[in-house]
Amino acid sequence: MQKNILLFSILFLVFSCGVKTTQSLISDGNYDAAINRAVEALKSNKDSKGKQDYVYLLEEAFAKAKDRDLRNLEMKEKEKNPANLELIYDTYVQLHNRQEKIRPILPLQLLKQGKNAQFIFDNYSDQIVSSKNALSKYLYENAQVLLKSPNKLDSRKAYDDLGYIESINPNYMNVKKLMDEAQFKGTDFVNVYAINETNLVIPKQLQNDLLDFSTYGLNDKWTVYHNVKQKNILYDYSVVVNFREIIISPEQIKEKEFIKEKQIKDGVKTLLDSRGNPVKDSLGRPIKVDKFKNIQINIFEYRQFKSCQIMAKIDYVSARTNQLLQSFPVVSDFVFESLYSTYKGDKAACDESYLPNFNKKAIPFPNNEQMIYDTGEDLKVKLKNIIVQNRFKN
């Protein structure tokens, strides 16, 4: 019984809070938010006495929302300002959608009055079509004007407007074709190339990989990178990878000898006292203890080493004026290192983690071209990070 009372109290509290929130939304003029809450509450048990407050609130919110929208429409339509066309269209759509949101739960009873709540619905299809066409025509003509501008931002605005036309009025005139034109005109095209200022040969494969921006995933809606110039494209920017210096160390083998010692168990022996006599337990038996011996290993370690460092500079250049916009120094390193060992003595004296080194042999050093290429892998990562953090801004 107490559980039922508690459950009823919780439900009553939740219901009361919901009603008060809906009332507050209406008082604040948030009519559609109030309508959403009321409709949600009335989707189940809509004719129950406990839901009557929501019916009254829905009726009130709908009437006030409709009245406000119609008054706004009357004023905007009288102004005859093309800039209001989108608002006019959106408002008619809103009037229609609001009705469609309420329609599925009708009729709604007002139990005390013995009648149904009143919702006056109107057919806005003519107004929606008319305002949509007027808006499409306005945006289309405006986009055509924007596309004549040399400013890329105007082309991007035209693209957005044309995209909006396509979303509300699919296949309107030649909108898709104009969107392609706007996309092209609004795009920043960037030419990427490398300059070798060092006295070493840069591997061709490294240059191809480094400048292949299709693998970087950097192209976005309004920026496209090309490492090979294409016809009929006027480039806006250049990204120049200047190889300033390449330092490759000599091939080195560093030798080191060291000794490891360890005590290991070597059977058992009789425990002797200070006089050399056997120590016995309480039963008179000699006490046995572990016997240990020292083992040793001489390790001869060989460490192969070769390093490469590339110092470069990433320049952002205006392709139109050839003006340097930004410059970013970059240093990339790569180290080839291999370790192997031989030994004399007992391997058991060595740490177990070191044992694999005895199975390794000397391996050929990578040539200079391979070292430069491997260093370039790090350079690619740094180049990508620079461009991600320093996007071109029109």
C-alpha positions in Angstrom: 0.0 0.0 0.0 2.8 2.4 0.9 4.6 1.6 -2.4 1.4 2.5 -4.3 1.1 5.8 -2.4 4.7 6.6 -3.1 4.4 5.8 -6.8 1.2 7.9 -7.1 3.0 10.8 -5.3 6.0 10.6 -7.8 3.7 10.4 -10.8 1.7 13.4 -9.5 4.9 15.4 -8.9 6.2 14.6 -12.4 2.8 15.5 -14.0 2.6 18.8 -12.0 6.1 19.8 -13.0 5.3 19.0 -16.6 2.2 21.2 -16.6 4.0 24.1 -14.8 6.9 23.9 -17.3 4.4 24.0 -20.2 2.6 27.0 -18.7 5.9 28.7 -18.2 6.8 28.2 -21.9 3.5 29.7 -23.0 4.1 32.7 -20.6 7.6 33.2 -22.2 6.2 33.1 -25.7 7.8 29.7 -26.5 4.6 28.4 -28.0 6.1 25.7 -30.1 8.1 24.2 -27.2 4.9 24.2 -25.2 3.0 22.5 -28.1 5.7 19.8 -28.3 5.5 19.0 -24.6 1.7 18.9 -24.6 1.5 16.7 -27.7 4.1 14.3 -26.2 2.0 14.1 -23.0 -1.2 13.5 -24.9 0.1 10.6 -27.0 -1.1 8.2 -24.4 -4.4 8.3 -22.3 -5.3 11.6 -24.0 -8.9 11.4 -22.7 -8.1 10.8 -19.1 -9.0 13.4 -16.5 -5.4 13.8 -15.5 -4.5 15.0 -19.0 -7.0 17.8 -19.2 -4.5 20.5 -18.2 -2.4 19.6 -21.3 -5.5 19.8 -23.6 -6.2 23.3 -22.4 -2.6 24.3 -22.7 -2.3 22.9 -26.2 -5.4 24.7 -27.3 -4.0 28.0 -25.9 -0.5 27.5 -27.2 -1.7 26.6 -30.7 -4.0 29.7 -30.9 -1.3 32.1 -29.7 1.3 30.6 -32.0 -0.9 30.8 -35.0 -2.0 34.4 -34.2 1.6 35.5 -33.8 2.7 33.9 -37.1 -0.1 35.3 -39.1 0.5 38.8 -37.7 4.2 38.6 -38.6 3.3 37.3 -42.1 0.9 40.2 -42.6 3.7 42.7 -41.7 6.4 41.0 -43.7 4.3 40.6 -46.8 3.3 44.3 -46.7 6.9 45.3 -46.6 7.5 43.6 -50.0 11.2 43.2 -49.1 12.8 40.3 -50.9 15.0 39.7 -47.9 11.9 38.6 -46.1 11.0 35.8 -48.5 12.9 33.1 -46.6 11.2 34.1 -43.4 7.8 34.1 -45.1 8.3 30.7 -46.6 9.6 29.2 -43.3 6.6 30.7 -41.5 4.1 29.1 -43.8 5.9 25.8 -43.5 5.9 26.2 -39.7 2.1 26.9 -39.7 1.5 23.7 -41.8 3.9 21.5 -39.7 2.4 22.6 -36.4 -1.1 21.5 -37.6 0.3 18.2 -38.8 1.9 17.6 -35.4 -1.4 18.0 -33.6 -3.6 16.3 -36.2 -2.8 12.7 -35.2 -4.0 13.1 -31.6 -7.4 14.8 -32.4 -10.1 14.9 -31.3 -9.3 16.1 -27.8 -12.1 16.3 -25.3 -12.8 19.1 -22.8 -14.5 17.0 -20.2 -16.1 19.8 -18.2 -17.6 21.5 -21.2 -18.6 18.3 -22.8 -17.1 19.3 -26.2 -13.9 18.9 -28.2 -11.0 21.4 -27.9 -11.0 23.8 -30.9 -8.1 23.9 -33.3 -8.8 25.9 -36.5 -6.7 24.4 -39.3 -6.1 26.1 -42.6 -4.8 24.9 -45.9 -1.4 26.6 -46.5 -0.4 24.6 -49.6 -0.9 27.5 -52.0 1.0 29.9 -49.8 3.8 27.4 -49.3 4.2 26.8 -53.1 3.9 30.5 -53.9 6.5 31.6 -51.3 8.8 28.8 -52.1 8.9 29.7 -55.8 9.3 33.4 -55.0 12.2 32.6 -52.6 13.8 30.2 -55.2 13.6 32.9 -57.9 15.1 35.5 -55.6 18.0 33.3 -54.4 18.6 32.0 -58.0 18.9 35.5 -59.4 21.0 36.6 -56.5 23.4 33.6 -57.0 23.8 34.6 -60.6 24.9 38.0 -59.5 27.3 36.6 -56.9 28.9 34.3 -59.4 30.0 37.3 -61.5 32.0 38.5 -58.6 35.8 37.8 -58.5 35.5 37.3 -54.7 35.6 33.6 -53.8 33.5 34.2 -50.7 30.7 35.4 -53.0 30.9 32.2 -54.9 30.7 30.2 -51.7 27.6 32.3 -50.7 26.1 31.5 -54.1 26.8 27.8 -53.5 25.0 27.8 -50.2 22.0 29.7 -51.6 21.8 27.3 -54.6 22.1 24.3 -52.3 19.2 25.7 -50.2 17.1 26.0 -53.4 17.9 22.4 -54.3 16.8 21.3 -50.8 13.4 23.0 -50.9 12.8 23.0 -54.7 14.6 20.0 -56.3 15.6 20.3 -59.9 14.8 24.0 -60.1 16.1 25.3 -63.4 19.8 24.6 -63.8 20.7 24.9 -60.1 22.9 21.8 -60.0 25.0 23.1 -62.9 25.4 26.5 -61.2 26.4 24.7 -57.9 29.2 23.0 -59.7 30.3 26.4 -61.1 30.1 28.0 -57.7 32.1 25.2 -56.1 34.8 25.6 -58.7 34.9 29.4 -58.4 34.9 29.4 -54.6 37.7 26.8 -54.2 41.2 27.7 -53.3 43.6 25.7 -55.5 47.0 25.0 -54.0 50.0 23.9 -56.0 52.5 21.8 -53.9 56.1 21.3 -55.0 59.6 20.8 -53.7 62.9 22.6 -54.1 66.2 20.8 -53.3 68.8 23.2 -52.0 71.1 20.5 -50.7 74.0 18.9 -52.4 72.4 15.4 -52.2 69.9 13.7 -54.4 66.3 13.6 -53.0 64.9 10.1 -53.9 62.2 10.5 -56.5 59.9 8.2 -54.6 60.2 10.4 -51.5 59.2 13.5 -53.5 56.3 11.7 -55.0 55.1 10.4 -51.6 55.7 13.7 -49.9 53.8 15.7 -52.4 50.9 13.3 -53.0 48.4 15.1 -50.9 45.6 12.7 -51.9 47.0 10.4 -49.2 46.9 13.2 -46.6 43.2 13.6 -46.6 43.6 17.4 -46.5 41.3 18.4 -49.4 38.1 19.9 -48.0 35.0 21.6 -49.4 36.9 24.8 -50.4 40.5 23.8 -50.6 42.1 21.4 -53.2 45.8 20.5 -53.3 47.6 19.5 -56.6 51.2 18.3 -56.8 51.0 18.5 -60.6 49.6 21.7 -62.1 46.4 21.2 -64.1 45.3 23.1 -67.2 42.5 25.7 -66.9 43.2 26.2 -63.2 44.4 29.5 -61.9 46.2 28.6 -58.6 45.7 30.7 -55.5 48.5 29.5 -53.3 51.7 27.4 -53.4 53.1 25.2 -50.7 56.8 24.9 -51.3 58.9 22.2 -49.5 62.4 23.6 -49.4 65.0 21.0 -48.6 67.7 23.1 -46.9 70.2 20.6 -45.6 70.6 16.9 -45.2 73.1 15.5 -42.7 73.9 11.8 -42.8 76.3 10.3 -40.3 79.0 7.8 -41.1 78.3 4.1 -40.6 79.4 3.3 -37.1 79.9 0.0 -35.1 80.4 0.7 -31.5 81.9 -2.1 -29.5 81.5 -2.7 -25.7 82.7 -5.5 -23.5 81.3 -6.1 -20.0 81.1 -8.9 -17.5 78.0 -10.3 -15.8 78.2 -12.5 -12.7 75.6 -14.5 -10.8 75.3 -17.0 -8.0 73.3 -20.1 -8.8 72.3 -23.1 -6.8 74.7 -26.1 -7.1 73.3 -28.9 -5.0 73.2 -29.1 -1.2 75.8 -29.4 1.5 76.0 -30.1 5.3 75.8 -27.0 7.5 79.0 -26.7 9.6 79.6 -24.7 12.7 82.6 -22.4 13.3 84.8 -25.3 14.2 84.0 -27.2 11.0 81.7 -29.7 12.7 78.3 -30.7 11.2 75.3 -28.8 12.7 72.5 -31.3 13.7 68.8 -30.9 14.3 66.9 -32.0 17.4 66.9 -35.6 16.2 70.6 -35.6 15.7 70.5 -35.5 11.9 72.9 -33.3 10.0 71.3 -30.1 8.6 71.5 -29.7 4.9 71.6 -26.3 3.2 71.8 -25.1 -0.5 75.2 -24.9 -2.1 75.9 -22.0 -4.5 78.5 -21.3 -7.1 79.5 -18.2 -9.0 79.2 -18.2 -12.8 80.4 -15.5 -15.2 79.9 -14.4 -18.7 82.0 -12.0 -20.9 79.7 -10.2 -23.3 81.0 -8.5 -26.5 78.3 -6.1 -27.6 78.2 -4.5 -31.1 75.9 -1.5 -31.8 75.4 -0.5 -35.4 74.4 3.1 -35.8 73.6 5.5 -38.6 71.5 8.7 -38.5 70.0 11.2 -40.9 68.6 14.6 -40.4 66.6 16.7 -42.9 66.3 20.4 -42.3 63.5 21.9 -44.4 61.3 25.0 -44.7 57.6 25.0 -45.6 56.7 28.2 -47.4 53.1 29.4 -48.0 53.2 31.6 -51.1 50.5 33.6 -52.9 50.5 32.2 -56.4 48.9 35.4 -57.7 51.5 37.8 -56.3 54.4 35.4 -55.5 54.4 37.0 -52.0 55.6 34.9 -49.1 52.7 34.6 -46.6 54.1 32.3 -43.9 57.2 30.1 -43.4 57.6 27.1 -41.1 61.0 25.5 -40.3 61.0 21.7 -40.0 63.6 19.3 -38.7 63.1 15.5 -39.2 65.4 12.8 -37.8 65.8 9.1 -38.5 68.1 6.7 -36.7 69.1 3.3 -37.9 70.3 1.2 -35.0 70.9 -2.5 -34.6 72.5 -4.4 -31.7 74.0 -7.9 -31.6 76.3 -9.7 -29.2 78.7 -12.6 -28.7 79.9 -14.1 -25.5 82.3 -16.3 -23.6 81.3 -18.1 -20.5 78.0 -19.2 -19.0 74.9 -17.7 -20.6 73.0 -18.4 -17.4 74.8 -15.5 -15.8 73.1 -13.1 -18.2 69.6 -11.5 -17.8 67.0 -13.5 -19.7 65.8 -10.4 -21.5 69.3 -10.0 -23.0 69.6 -13.5 -24.5 67.9 -12.7 -27.9 70.9 -10.4 -28.7 73.1 -13.5 -29.0 71.0 -14.8 -31.9 71.4 -11.6 -33.9 74.0 -10.9 -36.5 75.3 -7.8 -38.2 72.9 -6.5 -40.9 73.7 -4.3 -43.9 73.5 -0.6 -43.3 70.8 1.2 -45.3 72.3 3.3 -48.1 72.0 7.1 -48.0 69.0 7.2 -50.3 67.1 4.8 -48.0 68.1 6.9 -45.0 66.8 10.0 -46.6 63.5 8.3 -47.6 63.0 6.9 -44.1 63.6 10.4 -42.6 61.1 11.7 -45.1 58.4 9.6 -43.5 58.6 11.8 -40.4 58.8 14.9 -42.6 55.4 13.9 -44.2 53.8 13.7 -40.8 55.1 17.1 -39.8 54.1 18.7 -43.1 50.6 17.4 -42.7 50.4 18.8 -39.1 51.6 22.2 -40.3 48.9 22.4 -43.0 46.1 21.1 -40.7 47.0 23.7 -38.1 47.5 26.5 -40.7 44.6 26.3 -43.2 44.5 28.7 -46.0 41.9 31.5 -45.4 40.5 33.5 -48.2 
